[in-house]
Amino acid sequence: MARGWESKSVEDQIGEAEAAKEARARPHLSDVEREQETRRQSLLLSRAQITGRLMKVTNARCRAQLEKALKDLDEQLREACQNSER
């Protein structure tokens, strides 16, 4: 039983070392840049969810709402990308 715990500890140590290495490799972002990136990722996630729902929906009204939401998200993404380029 002790051997199982020991290997778990080694796995945890390896995972922590890899996470620390990735954190050092990432560029340092300002608070504003981090917030913009978080917003962009959130919009992309929402877009993926809506696209997935659009593929399954059969009701015309629901489809229209989802298409409008997708259009709005695309506009917000364009604005977010333009803001990050400034």
DRENTORKOL-3810 file (N, C-alpha, C; in nm, 4 decimals):
REM DRENTORKOL-3810
@n.u->0.0822; n.v->-0.1183; n.w->0.0000; ca.u->0.0000; ca.v->0.0000; ca.w->0.0000; c.u->0.0870; c.v->0.1251; c.w->0.0000
@n.u->0.1974; n.v->0.1216; n.w->0.0704; ca.u->0.2861; ca.v->0.2379; ca.w->0.0736; c.u->0.3407; c.v->0.2670; c.w->-0.0658
@n.u->0.3616; n.v->0.1640; n.w->-0.1431; ca.u->0.4152; ca.v->0.1837; ca.w->-0.2765; c.u->0.3174; c.v->0.2637; c.w->-0.3633
@n.u->0.1895; n.v->0.2372; n.w->-0.3522; ca.u->0.0877; ca.v->0.3118; ca.w->-0.4260; c.u->0.0893; c.v->0.4592; c.w->-0.3902
@n.u->0.1025; n.v->0.4888; n.w->-0.2634; ca.u->0.1078; ca.v->0.6285; ca.w->-0.2198; c.u->0.2331; c.v->0.6956; c.w->-0.2721
@n.u->0.3417; n.v->0.6211; n.w->-0.2736; ca.u->0.4681; ca.v->0.6778; ca.w->-0.3207; c.u->0.4586; c.v->0.7152; c.w->-0.4683
@n.u->0.4010; n.v->0.6286; n.w->-0.5505; ca.u->0.3895; ca.v->0.6586; ca.w->-0.6932; c.u->0.2937; c.v->0.7753; c.w->-0.7165
@n.u->0.1915; n.v->0.7880; n.w->-0.6331; ca.u->0.0991; ca.v->0.9007; ca.w->-0.6433; c.u->0.1736; c.v->1.0300; c.w->-0.6157
@n.u->0.2604; n.v->1.0278; n.w->-0.5169; ca.u->0.3382; ca.v->1.1457; ca.w->-0.4825; c.u->0.4307; c.v->1.1852; c.w->-0.5977
@n.u->0.4905; n.v->1.0874; n.w->-0.6613; ca.u->0.5789; ca.v->1.1137; ca.w->-0.7752; c.u->0.4982; c.v->1.1755; c.w->-0.8892
@n.u->0.3781; n.v->1.1216; n.w->-0.9153; ca.u->0.2915; ca.v->1.1783; ca.w->-1.0189; c.u->0.2590; c.v->1.3235; c.w->-0.9886
@n.u->0.2255; n.v->1.3506; n.w->-0.8637; ca.u->0.1933; ca.v->1.4877; ca.w->-0.8239; c.u->0.3127; c.v->1.5803; c.w->-0.8436
@n.u->0.4308; n.v->1.5340; n.w->-0.8085; ca.u->0.5509; ca.v->1.6153; ca.w->-0.8232; c.u->0.5797; c.v->1.6434; c.w->-0.9712
@n.u->0.5623; n.v->1.5443; n.w->-1.0547; ca.u->0.5841; ca.v->1.5623; ca.w->-1.1986; c.u->0.4832; c.v->1.6628; c.w->-1.2542
@n.u->0.3568; n.v->1.6476; n.w->-1.2137; ca.u->0.2521; ca.v->1.7397; ca.w->-1.2590; c.u->0.2802; c.v->1.8824; c.w->-1.2168
@n.u->0.3242; n.v->1.9007; n.w->-1.0922; ca.u->0.3559; ca.v->2.0347; ca.w->-1.0428; c.u->0.4747; c.v->2.0943; c.w->-1.1180
@n.u->0.5738; n.v->2.0126; n.w->-1.1476; ca.u->0.6910; ca.v->2.0608; ca.w->-1.2209; c.u->0.6525; c.v->2.1034; c.w->-1.3617
@n.u->0.5659; n.v->2.0251; n.w->-1.4281; ca.u->0.5218; ca.v->2.0607; ca.w->-1.5625; c.u->0.4389; c.v->2.1886; c.w->-1.5612
@n.u->0.3527; n.v->2.2037; n.w->-1.4617; ca.u->0.2707; ca.v->2.3247; ca.w->-1.4523; c.u->0.3584; c.v->2.4476; c.w->-1.4298
@n.u->0.4599; n.v->2.4340; n.w->-1.3451; ca.u->0.5505; ca.v->2.5458; ca.w->-1.3201; c.u->0.6282; c.v->2.5824; c.w->-1.4467
@n.u->0.6686; n.v->2.4809; n.w->-1.5220; ca.u->0.7421; ca.v->2.5043; ca.w->-1.6461; c.u->0.6544; c.v->2.5784; c.w->-1.7473
@n.u->0.5286; n.v->2.5376; n.w->-1.7595; ca.u->0.4355; ca.v->2.6045; ca.w->-1.8510; c.u->0.4116; c.v->2.7483; c.w->-1.8081
@n.u->0.4007; n.v->2.7713; n.w->-1.6785; ca.u->0.3769; ca.v->2.9071; ca.w->-1.6285; c.u->0.4946; c.v->2.9982; c.w->-1.6609
@n.u->0.6148; n.v->2.9454; n.w->-1.6536; ca.u->0.7331; ca.v->3.0264; ca.w->-1.6874; c.u->0.7415; c.v->3.0540; c.w->-1.8367
@n.u->0.6912; n.v->2.9625; n.w->-1.9178; ca.u->0.7000; ca.v->2.9769; ca.w->-2.0628; c.u->0.5987; c.v->3.0783; c.w->-2.1168
@n.u->0.4887; n.v->3.0997; n.w->-2.0457; ca.u->0.3868; ca.v->3.1942; ca.w->-2.0910; c.u->0.4376; c.v->3.3367; c.w->-2.0780
@n.u->0.3996; n.v->3.4213; n.w->-2.1732; ca.u->0.4388; ca.v->3.5616; ca.w->-2.1609; c.u->0.3621; c.v->3.6265; c.w->-2.0453
@n.u->0.4254; n.v->3.7216; n.w->-1.9818; ca.u->0.3603; ca.v->3.7921; ca.w->-1.8721; c.u->0.2654; c.v->3.8954; c.w->-1.9305
@n.u->0.1406; n.v->3.8902; n.w->-1.8875; ca.u->0.0401; ca.v->3.9814; ca.w->-1.9377; c.u->0.0029; c.v->4.0824; c.w->-1.8306
@n.u->-0.0297; n.v->4.2018; n.w->-1.8757; ca.u->-0.0779; ca.v->4.3017; ca.w->-1.7806; c.u->-0.2193; c.v->4.2621; c.w->-1.7385
@n.u->-0.2713; n.v->4.3298; n.w->-1.6383; ca.u->-0.4064; ca.v->4.2999; ca.w->-1.5914; c.u->-0.5088; c.v->4.3218; c.w->-1.7025
@n.u->-0.4914; n.v->4.4275; n.w->-1.7795; ca.u->-0.5840; ca.v->4.4585; ca.w->-1.8883; c.u->-0.5762; c.v->4.3514; c.w->-1.9961
@n.u->-0.4545; n.v->4.3108; n.w->-2.0324; ca.u->-0.4374; ca.v->4.2075; ca.w->-2.1340; c.u->-0.4960; c.v->4.0745; c.w->-2.0876
@n.u->-0.4760; n.v->4.0427; n.w->-1.9611; ca.u->-0.5297; ca.v->3.9186; ca.w->-1.9050; c.u->-0.6828; c.v->3.9213; c.w->-1.9079
@n.u->-0.7403; n.v->4.0359; n.w->-1.8736; ca.u->-0.8856; ca.v->4.0506; ca.w->-1.8750; c.u->-0.9395; c.v->4.0368; c.w->-2.0182
@n.u->-0.8715; n.v->4.0987; n.w->-2.1137; ca.u->-0.9126; ca.v->4.0881; ca.w->-2.2541; c.u->-0.9053; c.v->3.9443; c.w->-2.3031
@n.u->-0.7996; n.v->3.8747; n.w->-2.2665; ca.u->-0.7835; ca.v->3.7355; ca.w->-2.3077; c.u->-0.8909; c.v->3.6472; c.w->-2.2440
@n.u->-0.9224; n.v->3.6733; n.w->-2.1185; ca.u->-1.0272; ca.v->3.5968; ca.w->-2.0508; c.u->-1.1614; c.v->3.6206; c.w->-2.1182
@n.u->-1.1895; n.v->3.7445; n.w->-2.1528; ca.u->-1.3155; ca.v->3.7775; ca.w->-2.2216; c.u->-1.3216; c.v->3.7090; c.w->-2.3582
@n.u->-1.2120; n.v->3.7131; n.w->-2.4321; ca.u->-1.2082; ca.v->3.6506; ca.w->-2.5635; c.u->-1.2316; c.v->3.4992; c.w->-2.5521
@n.u->-1.1669; n.v->3.4356; n.w->-2.4550; ca.u->-1.1853; ca.v->3.2915; ca.w->-2.4347; c.u->-1.3299; c.v->3.2596; c.w->-2.3970
@n.u->-1.3903; n.v->3.3445; n.w->-2.3157; ca.u->-1.5292; ca.v->3.3252; ca.w->-2.2755; c.u->-1.6223; c.v->3.3365; c.w->-2.3961
@n.u->-1.5975; n.v->3.4350; n.w->-2.4809; ca.u->-1.6785; ca.v->3.4519; ca.w->-2.6016; c.u->-1.6631; c.v->3.3317; c.w->-2.6954
@n.u->-1.5404; n.v->3.2823; n.w->-2.7089; ca.u->-1.5171; ca.v->3.1655; ca.w->-2.7940; c.u->-1.5885; c.v->3.0418; c.w->-2.7405
@n.u->-1.5883; n.v->3.0265; n.w->-2.6097; ca.u->-1.6573; ca.v->2.9131; ca.w->-2.5485; c.u->-1.8080; c.v->2.9241; c.w->-2.5723
@n.u->-1.8622; n.v->3.0436; n.w->-2.5526; ca.u->-2.0050; ca.v->3.0648; ca.w->-2.5770; c.u->-2.0395; c.v->3.0366; c.w->-2.7223
@n.u->-1.9520; n.v->3.0797; n.w->-2.8118; ca.u->-1.9751; ca.v->3.0582; ca.w->-2.9552; c.u->-1.9778; c.v->2.9087; c.w->-2.9864
@n.u->-1.8862; n.v->2.8339; n.w->-2.9286; ca.u->-1.8819; ca.v->2.6899; ca.w->-2.9515; c.u->-2.0085; c.v->2.6220; c.w->-2.8985
@n.u->-2.0552; n.v->2.6666; n.w->-2.7827; ca.u->-2.1767; ca.v->2.6080; ca.w->-2.7260; c.u->-2.2983; c.v->2.6368; c.w->-2.8137
@n.u->-2.3102; n.v->2.7598; n.w->-2.8610; ca.u->-2.4234; ca.v->2.7965; ca.w->-2.9456; c.u->-2.4170; c.v->2.7212; c.w->-3.0780
@n.u->-2.2978; n.v->2.7096; n.w->-3.1349; ca.u->-2.2822; ca.v->2.6362; ca.w->-3.2608; c.u->-2.3255; c.v->2.4905; c.w->-3.2422
@n.u->-2.2884; n.v->2.4318; n.w->-3.1318; ca.u->-2.3290; ca.v->2.2946; ca.w->-3.1027; c.u->-2.4792; c.v->2.2808; c.w->-3.0891
@n.u->-2.5409; n.v->2.3774; n.w->-3.0233; ca.u->-2.6863; ca.v->2.3746; ca.w->-3.0077; c.u->-2.7559; c.v->2.3953; c.w->-3.1417
@n.u->-2.6980; n.v->2.4796; n.w->-3.2271; ca.u->-2.7564; ca.v->2.5044; ca.w->-3.3593; c.u->-2.7603; c.v->2.3769; c.w->-3.4433
@n.u->-2.6618; n.v->2.2933; n.w->-3.4267; ca.u->-2.6545; ca.v->2.1694; ca.w->-3.5041; c.u->-2.7660; c.v->2.0725; c.w->-3.4656
@n.u->-2.8206; n.v->2.0876; n.w->-3.3448; ca.u->-2.9205; ca.v->1.9932; ca.w->-3.2954; c.u->-3.0635; c.v->2.0462; c.w->-3.3009
@n.u->-3.0798; n.v->2.1780; n.w->-3.3057; ca.u->-3.2132; ca.v->2.2372; ca.w->-3.2920; c.u->-3.2978; c.v->2.2149; c.w->-3.4174
@n.u->-3.4266; n.v->2.1900; n.w->-3.3942; ca.u->-3.5182; ca.v->2.1717; ca.w->-3.5060; c.u->-3.6261; c.v->2.2804; c.w->-3.5085
@n.u->-3.6523; n.v->2.3423; n.w->-3.3959; ca.u->-3.7539; ca.v->2.4464; ca.w->-3.3864; c.u->-3.7045; c.v->2.5739; c.w->-3.4549
@n.u->-3.7855; n.v->2.6292; n.w->-3.5452; ca.u->-3.7455; ca.v->2.7466; ca.w->-3.6238; c.u->-3.7222; c.v->2.8695; c.w->-3.5357
@n.u->-3.8061; n.v->2.8904; n.w->-3.4361; ca.u->-3.7894; ca.v->3.0064; ca.w->-3.3472; c.u->-3.6609; c.v->2.9960; c.w->-3.2660
@n.u->-3.6371; n.v->2.8783; n.w->-3.2147; ca.u->-3.5152; ca.v->2.8557; ca.w->-3.1366; c.u->-3.3920; c.v->2.8748; c.w->-3.2251
@n.u->-3.3992; n.v->2.8227; n.w->-3.3471; ca.u->-3.2877; ca.v->2.8383; ca.w->-3.4416; c.u->-3.2614; c.v->2.9859; c.w->-3.4693
@n.u->-3.3669; n.v->3.0631; n.w->-3.4884; ca.u->-3.3517; ca.v->3.2061; ca.w->-3.5160; c.u->-3.2851; c.v->3.2774; c.w->-3.3987
@n.u->-3.3253; n.v->3.2423; n.w->-3.2771; ca.u->-3.2647; ca.v->3.3031; ca.w->-3.1582; c.u->-3.1169; c.v->3.2676; c.w->-3.1489
@n.u->-3.0857; n.v->3.1420; n.w->-3.1736; ca.u->-2.9464; ca.v->3.0990; ca.w->-3.1673; c.u->-2.8628; c.v->3.1660; c.w->-3.2762
@n.u->-2.9190; n.v->3.1807; n.w->-3.3946; ca.u->-2.8459; ca.v->3.2481; ca.w->-3.5028; c.u->-2.8208; c.v->3.3940; c.w->-3.4687
@n.u->-2.9190; n.v->3.4590; n.w->-3.4063; ca.u->-2.9000; ca.v->3.5980; ca.w->-3.3642; c.u->-2.7928; c.v->3.6063; c.w->-3.2559
@n.u->-2.7971; n.v->3.5136; n.w->-3.1613; ca.u->-2.6959; ca.v->3.5114; ca.w->-3.0550; c.u->-2.5574; c.v->3.4895; c.w->-3.1148
@n.u->-2.5470; n.v->3.4023; n.w->-3.2130; ca.u->-2.4195; ca.v->3.3755; ca.w->-3.2784; c.u->-2.3688; c.v->3.5001; c.w->-3.3508
@n.u->-2.4581; n.v->3.5693; n.w->-3.4170; ca.u->-2.4220; ca.v->3.6933; ca.w->-3.4861; c.u->-2.3710; c.v->3.7979; c.w->-3.3860
@n.u->-2.4414; n.v->3.8101; n.w->-3.2727; ca.u->-2.3995; ca.v->3.9051; ca.w->-3.1691; c.u->-2.2629; c.v->3.8674; c.w->-3.1112
@n.u->-2.2420; n.v->3.7395; n.w->-3.0880; ca.u->-2.1130; ca.v->3.6936; ca.w->-3.0350; c.u->-1.9996; c.v->3.7211; c.w->-3.1338
@n.u->-2.0266; n.v->3.6995; n.w->-3.2613; ca.u->-1.9248; ca.v->3.7263; ca.w->-3.3629; c.u->-1.8866; c.v->3.8746; c.w->-3.3625
@n.u->-1.9857; n.v->3.9604; n.w->-3.3462; ca.u->-1.9578; ca.v->4.1045; ca.w->-3.3395; c.u->-1.8749; c.v->4.1388; c.w->-3.2150
@n.u->-1.9106; n.v->4.0795; n.w->-3.1028; ca.u->-1.8345; ca.v->4.1036; ca.w->-2.9797; c.u->-1.6907; c.v->4.0527; c.w->-2.9940
@n.u->-1.6742; n.v->3.9392; n.w->-3.0611; ca.u->-1.5394; ca.v->3.8859; ca.w->-3.0838; c.u->-1.4577; c.v->3.9792; c.w->-3.1729
@n.u->-1.5212; n.v->4.0333; n.w->-3.2772; ca.u->-1.4501; ca.v->4.1292; ca.w->-3.3632; c.u->-1.4040; c.v->4.2497; c.w->-3.2824
@n.u->-1.4938; n.v->4.3010; n.w->-3.1982; ca.u->-1.4592; ca.v->4.4162; ca.w->-3.1149; c.u->-1.3469; c.v->4.3812; c.w->-3.0173
@n.u->-1.3540; n.v->4.2630; n.w->-2.9584; ca.u->-1.2513; ca.v->4.2212; ca.w->-2.8628; c.u->-1.1158; c.v->4.2094; c.w->-2.9316
@n.u->-1.1146; n.v->4.1577; n.w->-3.0535; ca.u->-0.9889; ca.v->4.1444; ca.w->-3.1280; c.u->-0.9346; c.v->4.2805; c.w->-3.1661
@n.u->-1.0217; n.v->4.3716; n.w->-3.2037; ca.u->-0.9777; ca.v->4.5068; ca.w->-3.2399; c.u->-0.9205; c.v->4.5785; c.w->-3.1184
@n.u->-0.9832; n.v->4.5611; n.w->-3.0035; ca.u->-0.9353; ca.v->4.6248; ca.w->-2.8797; c.u->-0.8006; c.v->4.5705; c.w->-2.8373
@n.u->-0.7782; n.v->4.4415; n.w->-2.8598; ca.u->-0.6514; ca.v->4.3816; ca.w->-2.8173; c.u->-0.5366; c.v->4.4230; c.w->-2.9090
@n.u->-0.5677; n.v->4.4646; n.w->-3.0333; ca.u->-0.4638; ca.v->4.5060; ca.w->-3.1262; c.u->-0.4149; c.v->4.6474; c.w->-3.0974
@n.u->-0.4940; n.v->4.7232; n.w->-3.0273; ca.u->-0.4571; ca.v->4.8622; ca.w->-2.9989; c.u->-0.3478; c.v->4.8736; c.w->-2.8983
END
